[in-house]
Amino acid sequence: MRIGGLATGMDIDNLVNKLMSAERIPLDKMEQERTTLEWKRDAFREVNTKLSELEALMFDMKLSPTYNAKTVSSSHEDAVIATASTSTANGTYQINVKELATNAINVSAEEIDASAISAGQEITFSTVDENGEANEYTYTVEEGETLTEVLKRVSADDNNVRMFYDEQTNKVIMETSRTGNYNERGAEIQFTANSFFSSVLKMNMDNEKGGTNAKFEYNNSGLEMESKTNAYSLNGINFEFKNTTNDSNATLTVINDVEGSFQSIMKFVDKYNEVVEALNSSQKEEKYRDYPPLTEEQKKEMSDKEIELWEEKAKSGLLRGESTISSGLFDLRQSWYSNVDTGGEYNSITQVGMKTSSNYLDGGKLIVDEQELKKALRENPADVQKLFSNNEEGASRGIIHRLDDALSTTIGRIGEKAGSTGQTLENYSLGKRMKDLNTRISDFENRLVQVESRYWNQFTAMEKAISRMNQQSAQLMSQFGSGM
């Protein structure tokens, strides 16, 4: 704590502060430059985030389901529905569901005493797996465990069985957790007659019902087919049985899912146009050179709204003129222009109802003719897929792969310039400049401490000199006074 001006009456503290304000001007400029670099780095990273989002959508644009999706309609949706793979041929399929697959179920033959269990009792049963082999399971009643608790423990295990106690009927219900007939020689859930099942749960294995396979006829072939579940895959179609068809046929019609494919492509187009807008806008933003970043002292004299408006102008145009952005935008546009040697019907995006905007201010946004694109997807989805996703080199390389190449290059260049979250300053070019500024700022701050100490020493020396002069003057005056 320094106190000055006692001898001179001068406000030394204020004088030093004003002198130091002048000395701090170069430091303020360095800190403003560092802030600008931080803003520019963050702006670059925001661009890379958008590019990465677009790159993620490109993965789906390389897959067959995007262009060859199928939709299946059913004349008996309450009985049979289905989905189809991209390789499934369009057409109609007849299914006559005669029986549904059911679970095996067994119930206590009479009311039971739920409190009749005791620690140490064993619940032992067996089920048959998909290979026809019997697997035995044993559960021991633990001390203080209720019937409900032990049955819940049995049901939670991987044994294909679930059990629960119904307090309304005072009976236990036991059933398989899967449908189908796995044991043609007897019950699905096997247990001995002199066991916990008969003595406590009052169950008889012969009372088991169900455990049947689904039975259906395909395309009036006369061949009855079976499935342990109420689902079956045939010729690329996944059928799901919900009810019997009462000896009639359910007609399932497979066609191209044009609407689904169109929406998938438009999702990508919208994201692409969003990225183009972001890149293009960054090159058109006005740069306000009279609005440098605010210093902390300047912020103290401004309201939050004033700071917000100032920084809005200060951040404007940060990426304007950056060749990394402009060249990246150019590469994206070029990816759409060249023809693709597909060997098929389509080799240009204009043939499937797509083009880039003729307005240069748009930066090359995509424009889609919905009717033309849907027509291409309906009539020849395979060649639409080739146009976009041919994974080859040279003239046969699909548009999406060309875009991916351009994106990867741009993302890499931005990464070299602005890095990514978690990277140290040494790993990217803007970071190296920031690190250099940090060193210069630290050195300058140390120098300011020395300068401030020098100012105080000089003013202190002046104070001491004037104090001595005042003392001498007072002594002379006293001597003159005593002599009169």
Protein Blocks (a to p, Z undefined) as FASTA:
>chain_A
ZZehklnopafklmmmmmmmmmmmmmmmmmmmmmmmmmmmmmmmmmmmmmmmmmmmmmmm
mpmklmmcccdddfblmloccdddfklccdddddddfbdcdddddddfbdcdfklgcehi
acddddddfkopacdddddddehiafklmmmmmmmpcnhpacdddfklopacdddfbecj
fblnbcfbdcdfbbfklmmnopafklpggjiacdddehhlopacddfbfcdceehiacdd
fbdeehpacdddddddfklmmmmmmmmmmmmmmmmmmmmmmmmpccdfklccddfklmmm
pcfklmmmmmmmmmgoklgoiaklmmmmmmmmmmmmpccdehpablcfklnopacdfblk
nnopacddfklmmmmmmmmmmlmmmmmmoccehjllcfklmmmmmmmmmmmmmmmmnope
hiafklpmklmmmmmmmmmmmmmmmmmmmmmmmmmmmmmmmmmmmmmmmmmmmmmmmmmm
mmZZ
